[in-house]
Amino acid sequence: MEMALSRGLRCCQRVFAWIPVLIIAAVVLWSYYAYVFELCLFTISNTLEKVVYLLVFHVCFGMFTWTYWKSIFTPPATPCKKFQLSYSDKQRYEMEERPDAQKQILIEIAKKLPIFTRAQSGAIRFCDRCQVLKPDRCHHCSVCETCVLKMDHHCPWVNNCVGFSNYKFFLLFLSYSMLYCIFIAATVLRYFLKFWVGELPNGPAKFHILFLMFVAVMFFISLMFLFSYHCWLVAKNRSTLEAFSAPVFVSGPDRNGFHLGLHKNLLQVFGEDRKLWFIPVFTSQGNGHYFPLRSQGSESRNPLLANEDMWEGSDDGSEESLVEDADPSVTIEMED
């Protein structure tokens, strides 16, 4: 009975989680109708102006909807199997009742993994629900019910976790949303003033254009603050979670532990090919399991950093061999 009730509640939560997305979709579809039909086709009389507005509008609308779609339906990246406990390690960990002994077991398992951050207590970060050692910057999302690589936050407006796999898409979604609102507000302003002073006849188009102006300005202001905040996070190479709670290293908490300088921070999110920075295709550096540390930090002298390039470029299939070939001296460093 309790299991059925729990499943029913989870099902209801998943259904209600789509309500913010449906609200955004409804507003966007209405804005499309109001701009294309009520403004361009029924109100604007100049043919050239009408054609130019429609062409530019559809470019902005296409990029906005494309990035929004990618933000919603790109699944969160999760830790690879190398960070999962083996059957024997899981049995050993669960049978051990002493917290100190459990902590030591996790340290032994994590010796060959590029894990530099710790829990507030100094222990290896471990997720009991997913049964994985958490890579640096990885956190468990209670909504998605999984651990997410480089988790930034769970966004209700896209009903998805914003993290390593879709952070670039989320930033582009914010930027193209602002561009969409700016274009609408700029082109509607003249006709908004004409309707306001009574130079154009009353009709359905009047109310659509008036509301279109108000909605575009309102959304632009709210998006501007959110986009500015994420630009600051990218410049500092922090996630939203790290901005509120500094990551903890062996040497202690450090908000700038992953800060490599503005240029390198940008490359981590957008990649090295600048021609693809504004296109919603995945170009972020690495695989989400390892992130370089700033050179001033004590952790940056760890021998594991010799494998930096391999960990950044490897995929799930190659990480296992990289770990197995790691220098045995690394285990001593990780135990300190």
C-alpha positions as CSV (number, residue, x, y, z in Angstrom):
1,M,0.0,0.0,0.0
2,E,2.8,2.4,1.0
3,M,4.7,1.5,-2.2
4,A,1.7,2.2,-4.4
5,L,1.1,5.5,-2.6
6,S,4.7,6.5,-3.0
7,R,4.7,5.7,-6.7
8,G,1.5,7.7,-7.1
9,L,3.0,10.7,-5.4
10,R,6.1,10.5,-7.6
11,C,4.0,10.2,-10.7
12,C,2.0,13.3,-9.7
13,Q,5.2,15.2,-9.0
14,R,6.5,14.4,-12.5
15,V,3.3,15.6,-14.1
16,F,3.2,18.8,-12.1
17,A,6.9,19.4,-12.8
18,W,5.9,20.1,-16.5
19,I,3.5,22.9,-15.6
20,P,6.2,25.7,-15.7
21,V,7.4,24.4,-19.0
22,L,3.9,24.4,-20.4
23,I,3.4,28.0,-19.1
24,I,6.5,29.1,-21.0
25,A,5.4,27.2,-24.1
26,A,2.0,28.8,-24.0
27,V,3.5,32.3,-23.6
28,V,5.9,31.7,-26.5
29,L,3.2,30.3,-28.8
30,W,0.9,33.3,-28.0
31,S,3.8,35.7,-28.7
32,Y,4.4,34.0,-32.0
33,Y,0.7,34.5,-33.0
34,A,0.6,38.1,-31.7
35,Y,3.7,39.2,-33.5
36,V,3.4,37.3,-36.8
37,F,-0.3,37.7,-37.4
38,E,-1.6,40.6,-35.3
39,L,1.4,42.9,-35.8
40,C,3.1,41.9,-39.1
41,L,0.2,40.6,-41.2
42,F,-2.8,42.7,-39.8
43,T,-1.2,45.9,-38.6
44,I,2.0,46.8,-40.6
45,S,1.2,48.0,-44.1
46,N,4.7,48.5,-45.4
47,T,5.6,45.3,-47.3
48,L,9.4,45.7,-46.9
49,E,9.1,46.4,-43.2
50,K,6.8,43.4,-42.8
51,V,9.2,41.0,-44.7
52,V,12.3,42.2,-42.7
53,Y,10.5,41.9,-39.4
54,L,9.3,38.4,-40.2
55,L,12.7,37.1,-41.3
56,V,14.6,38.4,-38.3
57,F,11.8,37.3,-36.0
58,H,11.9,33.8,-37.2
59,V,15.7,33.6,-36.8
60,C,15.4,34.8,-33.2
61,F,12.5,32.5,-32.6
62,G,14.3,29.5,-34.0
63,M,17.4,30.0,-32.0
64,F,15.4,30.6,-28.8
65,T,13.2,27.5,-29.2
66,W,16.2,25.3,-30.3
67,T,18.3,26.2,-27.1
68,Y,15.2,25.9,-24.9
69,W,14.6,22.4,-26.4
70,K,18.2,21.4,-25.8
71,S,18.0,22.7,-22.2
72,I,14.9,20.6,-21.5
73,F,15.7,17.3,-23.3
74,T,19.5,17.0,-22.8
75,P,19.8,14.3,-20.1
76,P,22.0,15.1,-17.1
77,A,25.5,13.6,-17.2
78,T,26.0,11.1,-14.4
79,P,29.1,9.5,-13.0
80,C,30.6,6.7,-15.0
81,K,30.9,3.1,-13.7
82,K,34.4,3.7,-12.4
83,F,33.0,5.8,-9.6
84,Q,30.4,3.1,-8.7
85,L,31.2,0.7,-5.9
86,S,31.9,-2.9,-7.0
87,Y,29.8,-5.6,-5.5
88,S,32.6,-6.6,-3.0
89,D,33.3,-3.0,-2.0
90,K,29.6,-2.4,-1.5
91,Q,29.2,-5.4,0.7
92,R,32.3,-4.4,2.7
93,Y,31.0,-0.9,3.1
94,E,27.5,-1.9,4.2
95,M,28.7,-4.5,6.6
96,E,31.0,-2.1,8.4
97,E,29.2,-0.2,11.2
98,R,32.0,2.1,12.4
99,P,31.9,5.5,10.6
100,D,35.7,5.8,10.8
101,A,36.2,2.4,9.2
102,Q,33.6,3.3,6.4
103,K,35.5,6.5,5.8
104,Q,38.8,4.6,5.4
105,I,37.1,2.1,3.0
106,L,36.0,5.0,0.7
107,I,39.5,6.5,0.9
108,E,41.0,3.2,-0.3
109,I,38.5,3.0,-3.2
110,A,39.1,6.6,-4.2
111,K,42.9,6.4,-4.2
112,K,43.1,6.0,-8.0
113,L,40.3,8.4,-8.9
114,P,40.8,12.1,-9.7
115,I,38.8,13.2,-6.6
116,F,40.1,16.3,-4.9
117,T,37.1,17.7,-3.1
118,R,35.8,16.5,0.2
119,A,32.7,16.7,2.4
120,Q,32.5,19.3,5.1
121,S,33.7,16.6,7.6
122,G,36.8,15.9,5.4
123,A,35.5,12.5,4.2
124,I,35.3,11.3,0.7
125,R,32.0,12.4,-0.8
126,F,29.7,9.4,-1.3
127,C,26.1,9.2,-2.4
128,D,24.2,6.4,-0.5
129,R,21.3,6.6,-2.9
130,C,23.3,6.2,-6.1
131,Q,26.1,4.2,-4.5
132,V,28.8,6.2,-6.2
133,L,31.8,8.2,-5.1
134,K,31.0,11.7,-6.2
135,P,33.4,13.2,-8.7
136,D,34.5,16.8,-8.1
137,R,31.6,19.3,-8.5
138,C,29.1,16.4,-8.7
139,H,25.9,16.6,-6.5
140,H,22.8,14.5,-6.0
141,C,19.5,16.0,-7.4
142,S,16.5,14.9,-5.3
143,V,14.2,15.9,-8.1
144,C,16.0,13.9,-10.9
145,E,16.9,11.2,-8.3
146,T,20.4,10.9,-9.6
147,C,23.9,12.3,-9.2
148,V,24.6,15.0,-11.8
149,L,28.1,15.9,-13.0
150,K,29.0,19.6,-12.4
151,M,25.5,20.3,-11.1
152,D,24.6,23.9,-11.2
153,H,20.9,23.8,-10.1
154,H,17.6,22.1,-10.9
155,C,15.6,24.5,-13.0
156,P,11.8,24.2,-12.9
157,W,11.4,26.3,-16.0
158,V,13.2,23.6,-18.1
159,N,12.2,20.7,-15.8
160,N,15.8,19.5,-15.9
161,C,19.0,19.6,-14.0
162,V,21.4,22.2,-15.3
163,G,24.9,20.7,-15.2
164,F,27.9,19.6,-17.3
165,S,25.8,18.2,-20.2
166,N,23.6,21.2,-20.8
167,Y,25.1,24.2,-19.0
168,K,26.2,25.8,-22.3
169,F,22.7,25.2,-23.7
170,F,21.2,26.9,-20.7
171,L,23.4,30.0,-21.1
172,L,22.5,30.2,-24.8
173,F,18.8,29.8,-23.9
174,L,19.1,32.8,-21.6
175,S,21.0,34.9,-24.1
176,Y,18.6,34.1,-27.1
177,S,15.6,34.6,-24.8
178,M,16.9,38.1,-24.1
179,L,17.5,38.7,-27.8
180,Y,14.0,37.5,-28.6
181,C,12.5,39.9,-26.0
182,I,14.7,42.9,-27.2
183,F,13.7,42.4,-30.8
184,I,10.0,42.2,-30.0
185,A,10.1,45.2,-27.7
186,A,12.1,47.3,-30.2
187,T,9.9,46.6,-33.2
188,V,6.6,46.7,-31.4
189,L,7.4,50.0,-29.6
190,R,6.3,52.3,-32.4
191,Y,3.0,50.6,-32.9
192,F,2.5,50.3,-29.1
193,L,2.8,54.1,-29.0
194,K,0.4,54.5,-31.9
195,F,-2.2,52.4,-30.2
196,W,-1.7,54.1,-26.9
197,V,-2.3,57.6,-28.4
198,G,-5.2,56.4,-30.6
199,E,-3.6,56.8,-34.0
200,L,-4.6,53.3,-34.9
201,P,-8.1,51.9,-34.8
202,N,-9.2,49.8,-31.9
203,G,-9.4,46.0,-32.5
204,P,-8.0,42.7,-31.4
205,A,-4.5,43.7,-32.6
206,K,-4.4,46.6,-30.1
207,F,-4.7,44.4,-27.0
208,H,-2.2,41.8,-28.4
209,I,0.4,44.4,-29.2
210,L,-0.1,46.2,-25.8
211,F,0.4,42.9,-23.9
212,L,3.2,41.9,-26.2
213,M,5.2,45.0,-25.2
214,F,4.6,44.5,-21.5
215,V,5.4,40.8,-21.5
216,A,8.6,41.3,-23.6
217,V,9.9,44.0,-21.3
218,M,9.0,42.1,-18.1
219,F,10.7,38.9,-19.3
220,F,13.8,40.8,-20.5
221,I,14.3,42.4,-17.1
222,S,14.0,39.1,-15.2
223,L,16.3,37.3,-17.7
224,M,18.9,40.1,-17.6
225,F,19.5,39.6,-13.9
226,L,19.7,35.8,-14.2
227,F,21.9,36.0,-17.3
228,S,24.3,38.5,-15.6
229,Y,24.5,36.2,-12.5
230,H,25.5,33.2,-14.7
231,C,28.0,35.3,-16.6
232,W,29.7,36.1,-13.3
233,L,29.6,32.4,-12.3
234,V,31.3,31.5,-15.6
235,A,33.9,34.2,-15.2
236,K,34.8,32.7,-11.7
237,N,34.3,29.1,-12.9
238,R,31.8,28.4,-10.2
239,S,28.4,26.7,-10.1
240,T,25.4,28.1,-8.3
241,L,25.9,25.5,-5.6
242,E,29.5,26.4,-5.2
243,A,28.6,30.1,-5.0
244,F,26.5,29.4,-2.0
245,S,28.8,26.7,-0.4
246,A,32.5,26.7,-1.3
247,P,33.9,23.4,-2.4
248,V,36.1,21.8,0.3
249,F,39.5,20.5,-0.5
250,V,42.1,18.7,1.6
251,S,43.5,22.1,2.6
252,G,40.0,23.4,3.4
253,P,37.2,25.4,1.7
254,D,38.2,27.4,-1.4
255,R,35.6,29.3,-3.5
256,N,38.3,29.8,-6.2
257,G,39.6,26.2,-6.3
258,F,38.6,25.8,-9.9
259,H,39.2,29.4,-11.1
260,L,41.8,29.2,-13.9
261,G,41.4,32.8,-15.3
262,L,38.7,34.3,-17.4
263,H,39.9,32.8,-20.8
264,K,40.3,29.2,-19.6
265,N,37.1,29.4,-17.6
266,L,35.2,30.4,-20.8
267,L,36.9,27.6,-22.7
268,Q,35.8,25.0,-20.2
269,V,32.1,25.9,-20.9
270,F,32.2,26.9,-24.6
271,G,35.2,24.9,-25.9
272,E,38.1,26.1,-28.0
273,D,36.3,26.5,-31.4
274,R,34.8,30.0,-31.1
275,K,32.7,29.5,-34.3
276,L,30.6,27.1,-32.2
277,W,30.2,29.2,-29.1
278,F,26.8,30.5,-30.1
279,I,25.5,27.3,-31.7
280,P,23.6,24.9,-29.4
281,V,25.9,21.9,-29.9
282,F,28.0,20.4,-27.1
283,T,31.5,21.8,-27.1
284,S,32.4,21.9,-23.4
285,Q,35.9,20.7,-22.4
286,G,36.4,17.4,-20.6
287,N,33.9,14.7,-19.6
288,G,32.7,16.1,-16.3
289,H,34.6,13.7,-14.1
290,Y,37.8,15.8,-13.7
291,F,38.4,19.6,-13.6
292,P,41.8,21.3,-13.4
293,L,42.6,23.1,-10.2
294,R,44.1,26.6,-10.0
295,S,47.9,26.5,-9.9
296,Q,48.2,28.2,-6.6
297,G,46.2,25.5,-4.7
298,S,48.1,22.8,-2.9
299,E,46.0,20.1,-4.6
300,S,47.5,21.1,-8.0
301,R,50.8,19.5,-7.0
302,N,49.2,16.1,-6.8
303,P,50.7,13.6,-9.2
304,L,47.2,12.9,-10.6
305,L,47.4,16.2,-12.5
306,A,49.9,14.5,-14.8
307,N,46.9,12.7,-16.2
308,E,45.0,15.9,-16.7
309,D,44.9,15.8,-20.5
310,M,43.9,12.1,-20.5
311,W,41.1,12.6,-18.0
312,E,39.8,15.6,-19.9
313,G,39.7,13.9,-23.3
314,S,38.7,10.4,-22.2
315,D,35.2,8.9,-22.4
316,D,33.6,6.3,-20.1
317,G,35.2,3.4,-22.0
318,S,38.8,4.7,-21.7
319,E,38.7,6.0,-18.1
320,E,39.1,2.5,-16.7
321,S,42.4,1.9,-18.4
322,L,43.7,5.3,-17.4
323,V,43.0,4.6,-13.8
324,E,44.6,1.2,-13.9
325,D,47.7,2.7,-15.4
326,A,48.0,5.5,-12.9
327,D,51.3,5.9,-11.0
328,P,51.2,3.8,-7.8
329,S,52.7,6.8,-5.9
330,V,49.4,8.5,-6.3
331,T,47.9,6.3,-3.6
332,I,50.2,7.8,-1.0
333,E,49.2,11.3,-1.9
334,M,45.5,10.6,-1.8
335,E,45.8,9.1,1.7
336,D,47.5,12.1,3.2
